[in-house]
């Protein structure tokens, strides 16, 4: 089923695509794909780490961009008051921590929301991208350590 993983170039392209899509609101994960690729090609672990981090960061930045274009009208003011899924306390925390809150953009359940809210709050996109990439790289780094152990 995964024979196409035998070609590292094709596998890296697939890893990029899966990592990008996994960082959007689509309900898919990239960890299993990353581990399968790393296990099949332990000699390209550094490239896999870079490609997965880049794809996942770009996917997160698409959520950031979506948040950036959301209106700040009356509907969003109701959400800030707690009339929806975004509690005032949660928004206040993201606002207080600013771009650094995107170190958690990799986290299940909250990561996509953090990226969206960061865009909506108009946080600095270069800083958001840097923090997001750092958090996502750390997550893939932990997976890479595990993959290195599995391959060795």
N, C-alpha and C positions, 0 to 999 in steps of 0.2 A: 504494500500500500504506500509506503514512504520511499520507494526506490529512487525517486527524483532527488531525495536528499543526498544521494551518493555524489552528485556534482556540487561542489562547494559554492560555485558562483550562482547556480540556480537556487540552492538552499538559502544563501544569504539574501537573495532577492525576495524569496518567500518569507524569510524571517523579517525583513524590513516591512513588507506588506502586512503581515499578521500583527507585528508590533504596532504599526501605525493604526490599524483598524481596532486593535484591542484598547487603545487609549481614547477612543471616541465613546459615544454612548451605546455602541453595539455591545451586546452581551457575549463577548469572546475574551479569552485570555491568551497571552503569548508565552507564558512560563513553560508549559509543556512542550511547545514547539521549540523554544530556546534550548531547553534541556535535551530534546531529541537531536537537534542539530549539533549541540556541543558534544554530545556523546558520540555522534557519528564522525565528527571532525574536531577532535581535541586540539589539533595543530592550528586551527583557525579560531580558537577561543577569543583572542583579543579582537579579531575582526567581528565576530558574532556579538560580542559585548558592545562594540561601537555601533554596529548596524542596528541592533535591537534598541539601544538607548536613543539613537537618532530617530528611528521610526516612531518609538513610543513618545518621544518629546514632541515631534511634529504632530502626532495625533492629538496630544494634549493641547497643543497650541491651536488646533482647529476648534476645540471646545472653548478655549479662551477667546478666539475670534468670534464664535457664535455668541458668547456672553457680551462681547463688546458691542454687538449690533442690537442687542435687546434694548427696548425702550425703557426709560426711567419714569414712565407716566404713573397714573393713579394705581394701575394694577400692581406695579412693582412696589409702590409705597405700601399697599395692603400687605404684600408679602413680608416687607420689612417689619410691619407691626405684628406679624405672627399669624396672619390670615392665610397661611399656606405652608409649604414644606421648608421654607427658609426662616428659621427663627431669628429674631433680632439678636439674640446672644451669639448665635453661630456667625451671622454676618459681622457682628462687632469683633469677634475673634479674628476672622479673616482680615478685616480691615486693620485691626491692631497689629497683627503679625505681618501684614502686607505680603509682599512677594515671597518672603521666607516660608509662608504657610504652604507654598507649593512643593516644599521638600516632601510633603505627604501626598503628592499627586499620584503616586503609584498605588496608594492604598485602596483596597477594594471598598466599594460602597460610597466612599467620600471623595475619592480622587477626581472623578469626572466632575462632580459638583464644585470642588475647589477650583478647578480650571475655569469652569463656566462663571462662577462668582468673581474670580479674579478679573476676568474680562469685563464683567458687568460693572465692577467697582473701578474700572479704568486704571488698574495697577500697571506699573511700567512693564511693557511687554519684554524688553531685553532682560530685566531682572527676573521676571516670571519664567522666561525660557531657561535662564541659568539655574535657578533653584529647582525648576522642574527636572531639568536634565541631571542635576546632581542627585536628586532623590531617586530618579529612575535608574541611573547608572549604579547607585549603591545597591538597589534591589537586584539588578542583573548581576552585579558583582558577587553578591551572596549566592545567587544561583550558579554562577560560574565556578565558585569555590566548590560547591556541591558537585557540579559536572566534572570538575577536575578530579575529585575524589572518585567519582563513578568510573571515569575513563582510566584512572591509574590503577 
